[in-house]
Amino acid sequence: MSAPLFLSKRIGPNRTFGSRLLRPASPSRFAIPYASKELAMIRYILTGTPGAGKTAVLRLLELGGATVVEEAATDVIALENARGHREPWHDRCFIDKIVRLQQRRQALARATEETAAIFFDRSPVCTLALSRYLGFAPSRLLEDEVERVVRDNVYAETVFFLLNQGSIQTTAARQMSFEDSLNFEQLHRRTYRDLGFKLAEVPAASLGDRVALVQQTVERLHR
């Protein structure tokens, strides 16, 4: 997925997001978790640069009883590869396909009786960072979805951001050099912060230690 780094305009108080204006985030914006009629659900995003070990952390969280919602971009790439498109990320429709799948999975996600926390493998904010990295201006669909999840407090304020592990292994869905992944990591981090999220950074460590850090942070936030 190698592409020149594309830095869009910074988003913040009184800054433009696409063709629209986002309201500044207030300190109490995330004070009330996103809720359904049946059960208050705390929706955590777990993200990071490609190759940071995100999938392994999510699998261990899931085995420990957490509810996990899968990443959309990887599945969109796999489907497009099956259709004969070897590098679907060059297509401008690629980003909107990710957004639509994220919307569907978000709508279907439900907390269990045992836990109100749900871990999302990336979010539309990640898709915004990816769109910038690929050099695409945000589509109307992407703009609307990012604006919605920020306005409606769909996700918890704290985002778990896995840091790089010092190298990267290419896959069908991960075609970038380690140097490019570091650039993307910085762009990714900045995109979340500019939208008012707080990053709980998870450094490179053993899998067990990383999962324990995530679990301890969740417990601390909701005592």
Summary of the structure (lengths in Angstrom):
residues: 223
radius of gyration: 16.8
end to end distance: 41.2
largest distance: 49.6
contacts: 657
relative contact order: 0.22
helix: 43%
strand: 15%
